[in-house]
Amino acid sequence: MLVTQQPLRLSDGEVAMFQRDGYVVKRRVLTANFTVTARRELWGHVAQAGLALRRDRPQTWRGPINEHLVFSHGMNSSESVALRSYLKNNGGLIRGWHSFVKRNNFDRYVLKFREVMADEWVRLVESNRDLRIMVCQLLESCSLQPLEVRGIYLKMLGEEPSIATIQHIDEHPFDIGIVGLLDDIVDGGGGFLVWPGSHRVPWSQLQRLAKPREVTGEAGDIVFWDSRLVHTG
């Protein structure tokens, strides 16, 4: 089971929060069985990739991620093509890496495991009844076309728990994004960062935004967010 037996809906207050802040958190949507499976699969991918991360050694979960890890396991196809092209013209991996990161605002604290997109248990998210009902509420329409599951993101910590990452607005067309918490997230624990209300602010005024808010919660919580919201992965 992906969700609980009882159908879930957003309250009027939760819908109002989404409209005002550009995001809303719905608690306890994914079942423990799903999140346990997700964590097991994630660490399986880590092991297969030969990464120096150990599930039982939290001290290994810190960034920044070195160039070899990101190049091999942390990119989607367009990012990989861009890096290959840059490095070809700038003297190879080690010499060209930091300039590429700086020029392209690439986040060296997030590993994006795209391989899981093909896994059957991940694809179940797209057809989930309760998620579709709640998205219908937010869009005030049930004409839905799920676009993609982008993968599992493993966010590393820096020397400072609140280390800044690269805020942005996604460029590809969609209406609502969904983030599922696969483990408990505490303050400073590398949670999804959002800039509340930024979906209603013109791009030229984004520098006036208040400080970001880190989304905390428990395994199984879901974050619905407006596609125009400034955020970090």
N, C-alpha and C positions, 0 to 999 in steps of 0.2 A: 504493500500500500504506500502511495506517495503522500496522501493526506489523511486526516481523520475521517471517521465515518460520517459525522454530521456535516451537512453543507455549510460552507463558510461564506459570509458576506461582510463587506465593509459597513461600518456604522455611518450615519450622516456626519458625525464629527470627524471620522477618519477621511471621508471624501472631502470635507471642507479643509482639512489639514493639507491634503494633497494639492488642492487648488491654490491654497495660500503659500505653502512652503515649497511646492514642487516635488515633494516626496512624502511617503507615509510608510510606517512599519506595521505589519500585521504579525502578531505574535502566534507562535506554535502552529504554523501551517504545515510544514514538512514533518513527517513522522520520524521517530527515533530510528526506525529501521532504514529509512532512506538516508539520513545523515550519517549513520554508521557505515552504510555501504559506500557512500561518497568518500568518507575519510579513508576507508580501506583501499578503495580504488586509487585515490590520490597518492597515497604513500606507495602503492604498487607502481605507479608511473614514475615516482621519484626513484625507486630502487632500480627499475628497468633502465632509467636514463643514466644511472651511475653517478648521481649527484651526491655531494658530500653532506647531505641533510639526513639527520637521524631522528626518527619519531620520538625516541625516548631520551633525546638530548636537546632540549630547547635552546641551549647555547649555540647550536649550529644553525638556528633559524634566523640569523642576522645578516643584513646586507652591508654594503652594497653587493649586488650579484656580479661576479666576474664575467668578463666578456664571453668566455667559452660557454657558460651556462645559458646566457641570454641568447647567444647566437644559435645554439642548438635546440633550446627547449622553450624559450620565452617569447617567441615572435609568431605573428601571423604571416601569411605569405607576402603581403605588401611590405611589411617591415623588414623581412628577411631579404627581399630583392633590393630594397633601398640600401641596406647595410652592405650587401655583397658588392653593389655598384660603387659605393663610397670607398670601401676598403681596396677595391681593385685599382682605384685611382689615387690612393693615398698611402701606399706602402705597406699594406697588410694589416692583420688583425690588431696586434698590440699597438702599433704606432698610430693607427687611425681611429681606434675605439673611442677615446675620450672626446675627440673633436666631433665625432658622429653623435654621441650622446648629447653633447652640449648644443649642437646645431638643431637636433631633431627633438629635443625635450623628451628623450626616452627615459622611462622610469626604471632605474636600476635596483629598485626595491620590490618589484613585483615579477614573479614567474607566472606566465600564463600557459597553462597546460591545455593546448588546443586539441590534443589527441583524443581527449575524452568525448569530443563532440560526436564521434561515431558510435559511442557506446549506447546500447539499447536502454540502459537504466537512465541515462541522461535525456534521451529523446522523449521519455515519458513526460517530462516537464511541459513540453509543447502542447500536449493534448489533455493536460490535467483540468478536470472539471471546475474545481474551486478557483484556480488561478484565472481561468477564462471568465468565470462569473464576476470576479472582482475587477478584472480589467474592463469588462463591459460596463460596470458601474462607473469607473473612472472616465471612460471615453464617451459614456452615454450612447453607446452603440455596440452591437454584437457582431458587426461585420469585421471579423478578426482574421489576420493572416500572420501566424508566427513566422518570424524571419530566421532566427538562428539561436543556437545555444553557443555562446562564445568560449566556453571552457571553464575550468576551475582556476581561480586566481589564488596564488599563494603569496601573501604579502609579508615581506621580511621587515624586521625592526632594525633601526639604526642604533647608534650609540645613545641617542636621545629618543625616548619613547614617542615623542610627538614630531618626529622628523618630517619636514615638509616634502610633499611629492608634487607631481606635475598636474595642476588642475586644468581642466579642459571641458569642452562641449563636444560630444560625438558628432562627426560630420555625416555619417551614413544616415539615410532616411528611416525613421521609425517614430512611433508615438510614445510608447511606454517601455522602460527597461525594468527588469526584475533581477534583484540580487538575493540569493538564498544564503543564509548563514549556516555553514556546515559544522561549526563548532561555536562555543561560547566566545563572545567578544567583549572584553572589558575596556575601560578608558585607556587609551594609549596602546591598545593591543593590535593596531594595524587594521582597524575597521574601515568600512566604506566612508569616505569623506564627502560631505555635501555642503553647498553654500545656499542655505535656505532663502527662497524668494528670488534666486538668480534667474529662474526661468522667465521672469517678468521684467527683467532689467535689460535695457539696450546694451549691446556689446561695448559701446563707447564708455559706458558708465560702470563696467564690471569692477574696475579698480576701487570703487567706493563700497564694495560689499563688506559686510561684517565678517568676522572670523568664521572659518568653516566649522561644521559640527560633525563629530565622528559618530557614526551609527553603532551603537552597542546593542547587545541582546544575547539571546541564547540560541543554541543549535535548533534549527527548524523555523526561525523567524524569517519573514520575507520583507524585502524593501521594494516598494513600487516607486519608480522615479520618472519624472517628466524628461523627455529626450532633450529639452533645452536647458536642463539644470547643469550648472557648473559642478564638477565632481572629480574625484580621483578613483581609480579602480581598486 
